[in-house]
Amino acid sequence: MADLLTVAKLAGVSRATAARAFSSPELVRPATREKIFSAAQQLAFRPNKVAQQLRTQATHMIGVMVPSLNNPVFAEQLQAMEVAARACGYSLIVTTSDYSSSREGDIVEEMLRQRVDGLVLTVANAEQSEVLAKLRAETIPCLLVYNPPGSSGFPSIGVDNLAAGADATRYLIDKGHARIGMVAGPLLQSDRAQQRYQGYCQAMRSAGLAPRPLIEMDRHTQADLTSLAPALTGPDALSAVICTNDLLAISLMGELQRAGISVPGDLSVMGFDGIAMGEHIYPSLSTIAQPRADIGRTAVHTLLAMIRGEACSPAPLPHALRQGESAGVPASSKSTLGTS
């Protein structure tokens, strides 16, 4: 069986350079790295990962915790993270919390036992997270994704949720809506939704409109029309709603149309995330799009910089408003336009 020295000779490099290509590939020039990997493939050489870990005290593994894999937002983030990590010689250990703050501590403790080199976490509420409080006493690099940075003490990768919530609200106001509501899952399980609601309230007040109380659903991505129904009747009935994620918006649109409520004829609906599914349904979903792949790639590169001992204070990534067919002018405006 070939050894590292044989690989180095075939690639035309020193043994130290060959060893570095396998242990810290980001430190080796791409062309040199490819020659070494090609030689290893020709010789059927496999580096001894266990020996490397014992020697360097590094596993080249990143622990990642997301709320769910059912939501394409997290799946797209993870796919981008996996590609970026693999290009730098790292692999991911992925776990899900099912939006349960009580599970987060056990999950992180297990990843620490596996000696991951760093953590990328999406927690329920970064400001009140018990697991983050414990991690402040650890030396392991830890990065948040999607959570607002706030005063948690950890760097965070994501968009400005407050500004994005305000942009979604202003978009509906510009279309002529004044009776706008916001729909979310359990609010205490998502600090992102809390900030989006704050942005909605700010935009409503800036326009001289009264913000409505948040309408909470029992689940983050599944709508229950009975919770919304009281706000859809009477003289002050909503003409538009903003959902705090796309899956919730798509679920709500289905419930509305099964109940004979037209979207956007009777009620305009906006989402938040920008998942591809929203473009393929009818009516297509108006939404705030997050750069999910960029968030994943940036998370990996930022964490690796933290592992190298660099100080990181990432700025929010840009969001974009994606216009769709699910948000139109309110019915009262249509009537006015028709008689003018």
C-alpha positions as CSV (number, residue, x, y, z in Angstrom):
1,M,0.0,0.0,0.0
2,A,1.3,3.4,-0.9
3,D,2.5,5.8,1.8
4,L,2.6,9.6,1.9
5,L,6.3,9.8,0.8
6,T,5.4,7.8,-2.4
7,V,2.6,10.3,-3.1
8,A,4.8,13.3,-2.5
9,K,7.4,11.9,-5.0
10,L,4.8,11.2,-7.7
11,A,3.4,14.7,-7.2
12,G,6.9,16.3,-7.3
13,V,6.5,18.0,-3.8
14,S,8.0,17.5,-0.4
15,R,6.5,15.1,2.1
16,A,5.6,18.1,4.3
17,T,3.7,19.8,1.5
18,A,1.8,16.5,0.8
19,A,0.9,16.2,4.5
20,R,-0.3,19.8,4.6
21,A,-2.5,19.2,1.5
22,F,-4.4,16.5,3.5
23,S,-4.4,18.2,6.9
24,S,-4.9,21.9,5.9
25,P,-5.7,22.0,2.2
26,E,-6.6,25.7,2.4
27,L,-2.9,26.4,3.0
28,V,-1.7,24.7,-0.2
29,R,-2.0,26.4,-3.6
30,P,-4.9,24.9,-5.6
31,A,-2.6,23.7,-8.5
32,T,-0.2,22.0,-6.1
33,R,-3.1,20.5,-4.1
34,E,-4.6,19.0,-7.2
35,K,-1.3,17.4,-8.2
36,I,-1.1,15.8,-4.7
37,F,-4.7,14.6,-4.7
38,S,-4.3,13.2,-8.3
39,A,-1.1,11.3,-7.2
40,A,-3.0,9.9,-4.2
41,Q,-5.8,8.7,-6.4
42,Q,-3.4,7.0,-8.8
43,L,-1.7,5.2,-5.9
44,A,-5.0,4.5,-4.0
45,F,-3.6,6.3,-1.0
46,R,-5.9,7.2,1.8
47,P,-4.6,9.5,4.6
48,N,-5.0,8.2,8.1
49,K,-7.5,10.6,9.5
50,V,-7.3,9.3,13.1
51,A,-3.5,9.8,13.1
52,Q,-3.9,13.3,11.8
53,Q,-6.5,14.1,14.5
54,L,-4.3,12.8,17.3
55,R,-1.3,14.7,16.0
56,T,-3.0,18.1,15.3
57,Q,-5.8,17.9,18.0
58,A,-8.2,18.9,15.1
59,T,-11.0,16.8,13.6
60,H,-11.7,19.0,10.6
61,M,-15.4,18.6,11.4
62,I,-17.9,21.4,11.9
63,G,-21.0,20.8,14.0
64,V,-24.1,22.3,12.5
65,M,-27.5,22.6,14.2
66,V,-30.6,23.8,12.3
67,P,-34.3,23.7,13.4
68,S,-35.5,21.4,10.6
69,L,-34.6,19.8,7.3
70,N,-38.2,20.0,6.1
71,N,-37.8,23.7,5.4
72,P,-35.8,24.3,2.1
73,V,-34.2,27.3,3.6
74,F,-32.1,25.2,5.9
75,A,-31.5,22.5,3.2
76,E,-30.1,25.0,0.8
77,Q,-27.9,26.6,3.5
78,L,-26.5,23.1,4.3
79,Q,-25.9,22.2,0.7
80,A,-23.8,25.4,0.2
81,M,-22.0,24.8,3.5
82,E,-21.1,21.2,2.6
83,V,-19.6,22.3,-0.7
84,A,-17.6,25.1,0.9
85,A,-16.5,23.0,3.8
86,R,-15.4,20.1,1.6
87,A,-13.3,22.5,-0.6
88,C,-11.4,23.4,2.6
89,G,-10.9,19.9,3.8
90,Y,-13.7,19.9,6.4
91,S,-16.9,17.8,6.8
92,L,-20.1,18.6,8.6
93,I,-22.0,16.9,11.4
94,V,-25.6,18.0,11.0
95,T,-28.3,17.8,13.6
96,T,-31.9,19.2,14.0
97,S,-33.6,20.7,17.0
98,D,-37.2,20.7,15.7
99,Y,-37.5,24.3,17.0
100,S,-37.1,23.0,20.5
101,S,-34.9,25.0,22.8
102,S,-34.9,22.2,25.3
103,R,-33.1,19.9,22.8
104,E,-30.4,22.4,21.9
105,G,-28.3,21.7,24.9
106,D,-28.2,18.0,24.4
107,I,-27.4,18.4,20.7
108,V,-24.5,20.8,21.3
109,E,-23.1,18.6,24.1
110,E,-23.0,15.6,21.8
111,M,-21.2,17.6,19.1
112,L,-18.6,18.8,21.7
113,R,-18.0,15.2,22.7
114,Q,-17.2,14.4,19.1
115,R,-14.5,17.1,19.3
116,V,-15.8,19.3,16.4
117,D,-13.5,22.2,15.6
118,G,-16.3,24.7,15.5
119,L,-20.1,25.1,15.7
120,V,-22.6,26.7,13.4
121,L,-26.0,27.0,15.2
122,T,-29.5,28.3,14.6
123,V,-31.1,28.5,18.0
124,A,-34.6,29.4,19.0
125,N,-33.8,32.7,20.7
126,A,-30.2,33.9,20.9
127,E,-30.9,36.5,23.6
128,Q,-32.3,33.9,26.0
129,S,-30.5,30.7,25.0
130,E,-29.2,28.5,27.8
131,V,-26.9,26.6,25.4
132,L,-25.2,29.9,24.3
133,A,-24.8,30.9,27.9
134,K,-22.9,27.7,28.5
135,L,-20.8,28.1,25.3
136,R,-19.5,31.4,26.5
137,A,-17.4,29.5,29.0
138,E,-16.0,27.3,26.2
139,T,-13.1,28.1,23.9
140,I,-14.6,26.5,20.8
141,P,-15.5,28.9,18.0
142,C,-19.2,29.3,17.6
143,L,-21.2,31.1,14.9
144,L,-24.9,31.8,14.7
145,V,-26.9,31.6,11.4
146,Y,-30.2,33.4,10.8
147,N,-30.4,34.5,14.5
148,P,-30.1,38.3,15.0
149,P,-26.7,39.0,16.6
150,G,-28.1,41.2,19.4
151,S,-26.2,40.9,22.7
152,S,-25.6,37.1,22.5
153,G,-21.9,37.7,22.2
154,F,-21.5,35.5,19.1
155,P,-21.1,36.6,15.5
156,S,-24.1,36.0,13.2
157,I,-24.7,35.4,9.5
158,G,-28.0,36.5,8.1
159,V,-30.1,39.3,6.8
160,D,-31.4,42.3,8.8
161,N,-34.8,40.8,9.7
162,L,-36.2,44.1,11.1
163,A,-35.4,46.0,7.8
164,A,-36.7,43.1,5.7
165,G,-40.0,42.9,7.7
166,A,-40.4,46.7,7.2
167,D,-39.7,46.3,3.4
168,A,-42.4,43.7,3.0
169,T,-44.9,45.9,4.9
170,R,-44.1,49.0,2.8
171,Y,-44.5,46.9,-0.4
172,L,-48.1,46.1,0.6
173,I,-48.8,49.7,1.8
174,D,-47.6,51.0,-1.6
175,K,-50.1,48.7,-3.3
176,G,-52.9,50.5,-1.3
177,H,-53.2,48.2,1.7
178,A,-53.9,49.7,5.1
179,R,-55.3,46.7,7.0
180,I,-52.3,44.5,7.1
181,G,-51.5,41.7,9.5
182,M,-48.7,39.3,10.3
183,V,-48.9,35.5,10.7
184,A,-46.2,33.5,12.5
185,G,-45.6,30.2,14.2
186,P,-44.9,30.2,18.0
187,L,-43.2,33.5,18.4
188,L,-41.1,32.6,21.4
189,Q,-39.4,29.9,19.3
190,S,-38.1,32.2,16.7
191,D,-36.2,35.5,17.4
192,R,-36.1,36.0,13.6
193,A,-39.9,36.2,13.5
194,Q,-39.9,38.6,16.4
195,Q,-37.7,41.0,14.5
196,R,-39.7,40.7,11.4
197,Y,-42.8,41.6,13.4
198,Q,-41.0,44.6,14.9
199,G,-40.1,45.7,11.3
200,Y,-43.8,45.4,10.4
201,C,-44.9,47.5,13.3
202,Q,-42.3,50.2,12.5
203,A,-43.4,50.4,8.9
204,M,-47.1,50.5,9.8
205,R,-46.6,53.3,12.4
206,S,-44.4,55.3,9.9
207,A,-47.3,55.2,7.4
208,G,-49.7,56.4,10.1
209,L,-51.4,52.9,10.3
210,A,-52.1,50.9,13.4
211,P,-50.2,47.6,13.6
212,R,-52.3,44.5,14.4
213,P,-51.4,42.0,17.1
214,L,-49.4,39.1,15.7
215,I,-51.5,36.1,14.7
216,E,-49.7,33.0,16.0
217,M,-50.1,29.5,14.5
218,D,-49.4,26.3,16.5
219,R,-46.7,25.3,14.0
220,H,-44.1,27.2,12.2
221,T,-44.8,26.0,8.7
222,Q,-48.5,24.9,8.8
223,A,-51.4,27.3,8.8
224,D,-54.6,26.8,10.7
225,L,-57.4,29.0,9.1
226,T,-59.4,29.0,12.4
227,S,-56.7,31.2,14.0
228,L,-56.9,33.8,11.2
229,A,-60.7,33.7,10.5
230,P,-61.7,36.3,13.1
231,A,-59.4,38.8,11.4
232,L,-61.0,38.3,8.0
233,T,-64.5,39.4,8.9
234,G,-66.2,42.7,9.7
235,P,-65.6,46.3,8.5
236,D,-61.9,46.2,9.7
237,A,-61.1,42.8,8.0
238,L,-57.5,42.3,6.9
239,S,-56.8,42.9,3.2
240,A,-53.2,41.5,3.3
241,V,-51.1,39.3,5.5
242,I,-47.3,38.8,5.8
243,C,-46.2,35.3,6.9
244,T,-42.9,35.0,8.6
245,N,-41.7,32.2,6.3
246,D,-42.6,30.9,2.8
247,L,-43.9,27.4,3.8
248,L,-46.4,29.0,6.2
249,A,-47.5,31.4,3.5
250,I,-47.9,28.5,1.0
251,S,-49.9,26.5,3.5
252,L,-52.1,29.5,4.3
253,M,-52.8,30.1,0.6
254,G,-54.0,26.6,0.2
255,E,-56.2,26.8,3.3
256,L,-57.7,30.1,2.1
257,Q,-58.5,28.8,-1.4
258,R,-60.0,25.6,0.0
259,A,-62.3,27.9,2.0
260,G,-63.3,29.8,-1.1
261,I,-61.2,32.9,-0.2
262,S,-59.4,34.2,-3.3
263,V,-55.7,35.1,-3.3
264,P,-55.0,37.9,-4.0
265,G,-58.6,38.9,-4.9
266,D,-59.9,38.7,-1.3
267,L,-56.6,38.6,0.6
268,S,-53.1,39.4,-0.4
269,V,-50.4,37.1,1.0
270,M,-46.6,37.6,1.3
271,G,-44.0,35.2,2.5
272,F,-40.4,35.4,3.8
273,D,-37.4,33.4,2.6
274,G,-37.6,33.2,-1.2
275,I,-37.7,29.4,-1.6
276,A,-38.0,28.1,-5.2
277,M,-41.3,26.4,-4.5
278,G,-42.9,29.8,-4.2
279,E,-42.2,30.7,-7.8
280,H,-43.8,27.4,-9.1
281,I,-47.2,27.6,-7.4
282,Y,-50.2,29.6,-8.6
283,P,-50.5,32.3,-7.7
284,S,-46.8,32.7,-7.4
285,L,-45.7,33.9,-4.0
286,S,-44.6,37.5,-3.3
287,T,-41.8,37.2,-0.7
288,I,-38.6,38.6,0.9
289,A,-35.8,36.5,-0.5
290,Q,-32.8,35.6,1.7
291,P,-29.5,34.7,0.0
292,R,-29.6,31.2,1.5
293,A,-26.6,29.7,-0.4
294,D,-24.5,32.9,0.3
295,I,-25.4,32.5,4.0
296,G,-24.2,28.9,4.0
297,R,-20.9,29.7,2.2
298,T,-20.3,32.8,4.3
299,A,-20.9,30.8,7.5
300,V,-18.2,28.2,6.6
301,H,-15.6,30.8,5.6
302,T,-16.3,32.9,8.7
303,L,-16.1,30.0,11.1
304,L,-12.8,28.8,9.5
305,A,-11.5,32.3,10.1
306,M,-12.6,32.1,13.7
307,I,-10.9,28.7,14.0
308,R,-7.7,30.3,12.8
309,G,-8.0,32.9,15.6
310,E,-9.3,35.8,13.5
311,A,-11.8,38.2,15.0
312,C,-15.0,38.3,12.9
313,S,-17.9,40.8,12.9
314,P,-19.9,40.0,9.7
315,A,-22.3,42.5,8.4
316,P,-25.9,41.5,7.5
317,L,-26.2,40.0,4.0
318,P,-28.7,41.7,1.5
319,H,-32.3,40.6,1.2
320,A,-34.4,41.2,-1.9
321,L,-38.1,41.7,-2.5
322,R,-39.4,39.1,-5.0
323,Q,-42.7,40.2,-6.6
324,G,-45.3,37.5,-7.2
325,E,-48.9,37.1,-8.0
326,S,-50.1,36.5,-4.4
327,A,-50.0,40.2,-3.5
328,G,-52.2,42.6,-5.4
329,V,-54.2,45.8,-4.8
330,P,-56.9,45.6,-2.2
331,A,-60.5,44.9,-3.4
332,S,-61.7,48.4,-2.3
333,S,-59.1,50.0,-4.6
334,K,-60.2,47.8,-7.5
335,S,-63.8,49.0,-7.0
336,T,-62.6,52.6,-6.9
337,L,-60.5,52.2,-10.0
338,G,-63.5,50.6,-11.8
339,T,-65.8,53.5,-11.2
340,S,-63.4,56.4,-11.9
